[in-house]
Amino acid sequence: MSVRKPIEAVGQRVIDVIEGVGKATQLFAETLVWAIRPPYRIKILFNAMEFVGVGSLFIVLLTGIFTGAVFALQGAIAFRLFNAESLVGSTVAISLARELSPVLTGLMVTGRAGSGIATELGTMRVTEQIDALYTMAVNPVQYLVVPRFVAGLIVVPALSVLFTLVGMVGAYFVGVVLLGIDEGIFVEKVKLYVDPPDLFSGILKAFVFGGILTMVGCYKGFYASGGARGVGLATTQSVVVSSVLILISDYFLTALMFE
Amino acid sequence: MRSIFTPFTVGLLVIGGLVGYLWMFGQIKGGIDEDGAGYKVSAVFKDVTGLAEKSRVVIAGINVGQIDRIELEGNQARVWLLVNTPLKSDAQIAKRSAGLLGEFYLELTPGYMGTPLKDGDEIKNVIYDASTSELMNEVQAITKNVKDITDALNRVVTVDGGEQKIKDILEDVRQSVAELNRAIGENGPKIDRMVDNVLSATKQAEQFTAEFRRDARVIMADARQVTSDAKAITGNVRELVGRNAPEVEGSFDGIKGAVGRLQGALDKLDGALTSTQSIAAKIDNGQGTLGKLVNDDRLVESVNELVDESGRFLRRLTRLQVVVAMRADWYVNQADAKTFFEVRLQPRPDKYYSLQLVDDPRGRSSFVRRVRTSSASDTDPLVSEQERVTEDRFRLSLQFAKRMWFFQGRIGIIESSGGVGMDFFLFDDALELSADVFDLDAAANPRVRAMGAVRFFTHLYITGGIDDVFNDDLRDWFIGAGVRFTDDDLVAIMAAAPTPSL
């Protein structure tokens, strides 16, 4: 008896994980299916976009401007060793466009909107509002998950682009205004070394991350259980899982796109 | 409110993202049009380290394309370029370093002749630059050399007082060179002359020695002859003595006398030879007139100086130009003519002495003040009268003139009174503007004459001007003509005439 219990516990965990993956995949598939099926709930979609995008705009821009600034500062210190400060602009621009903007935007939106989605849906679950939707013959996936998912796909890339822009503004301020790097060279090197694929890969990543963070938030909230504590747990888990997934998928996306 | 607000803010976000993307895309897309406005050419490189796909291809620093791909071909690399500018078959390509961090780009020279390159053609002229590592090796070698040199220098300088010694040496060298320079500069002509003198003296001595040797030989031959004659006489005497002893006895006294005379002759010959020797020695030592002639340089120097002086004198004489000028001016108010005859002695182009004879109908005016005492007048016992007296129709000018570029100043006696003048030469001396101030008399304004002369046909000239500008009653206009030429015959006369010496 005493031997079986730990094994059972471990087994249960494994089963839970596999079950979780299955449920998530099922939810994802359902979402994809319901996303293309009418009725299209534009108003709900806009509300979700406002919640995910406009609500995260300020924090994303703030993060962006300081990320660019600190990167320029660190880059300048390092490049100064080689007398190559002119490369600061292009280095920051490439880093932002390819990696920093999508990843940090993804993490920021996760922290602010992904957790919000999990909380909202979890609360609806535990207060049986989702069950109520079924009784009203409204598919909760279509009504709750699809708008949030689509909103994530649309607004996170947009936020990522803005992150890059303000990041470059921050880098410009630190590099040219504070550290006195030649303005013409700074801009010229950015134009010289940053290629359209760099920008495009960043946007593609942001698109994927937008899907991941809304999907995880929806999943965790959708399957929350155990009252208020369960909702809190779902929220925390959604943030942790989203962040980890974003970073892992970032590696694979990079490997896929640049190698 | 919220229903309107939500789509608006969301729209702003999406549009902002979209616009940001498009703007950034537009910014970084500058350069080559990747859609294929360019064409591909290739070049084979030994080493493409530092080059990568999309590396820049520039002409004169301007982006004209990028590297499309790099592929291995045997043990070399074929680089395909996508360029958007026309290239000729003599185009050149070179790998250039954009910095020390190992970043490289390709530099094209589009070529000037040959056929235009088409898609897929190859650029044959690949220029290999020294790579950074090769450069570093070179620099290392150079650095080693520099180090060796500085070490050596250091050793020299760091010994006790080494630096000061070097300074001293340099100073000494500088002084010596300056000294030498000065000596050569000052004594150049002297040294030349010394060498010439030495040469000529040597030659003379040689000549003299040769002559002397010839003479000595003759003397020696004579002496020999005398000796042989004496020998023969002695033989004859001996024979005579043997044969006619008694007669000899008798005439012995006579022979004794003859021998005595012979002895005397030989003594004289000896004396003559000694004298000859002594003369030769004296000549050698520079004693006596002949010796001085042979050994003393001063005579040669004197001759040299004399020749130099003569040369200078002749040069001065041949340089001297004598200009003869004649002129007549018609004075309008006076209705009379004024005539000039002038001889100019011009030792140098920029100065001359002028002697001018002037025949002036107006003559020279002077003022005489007479004071008379009158007893008839109570109120004004003294009568003062001033009278202008004109005399001396014929007058003389003697002037010294010095010219500087187009300006010439003259000073001396002008028309029998002290004065100065100046001339301006314009249009290659064809136009001459002159002003003379003379006849400085306290009673009237000085006589100022301004005139212009235009030269034509080399020797002829016409004049025009205004005389006595500042004296209203005497002011007069004049026009005239003249002739002026250089006379070489006069120079010859001057040379023949006795020259006064200072």
Interface residues (C-beta under 8 A of the other chain):
Chain A: K43 F46 N47 M49 E50 G53 V54 L57 F82 A84 A97 I154 V155 P157 A158 L159 S160 V161 L162 T164 L165 V190 K191 L192 V194 D195 P196 D198 L199 I203
Chain B: S3 T6 P7 T9 V10 L12 L13 V14 G16 G17 L18 G20 Y21 W23 M24 F25 Q27 I28 K29 G30 G31 K54 R56 G99 L100 L101
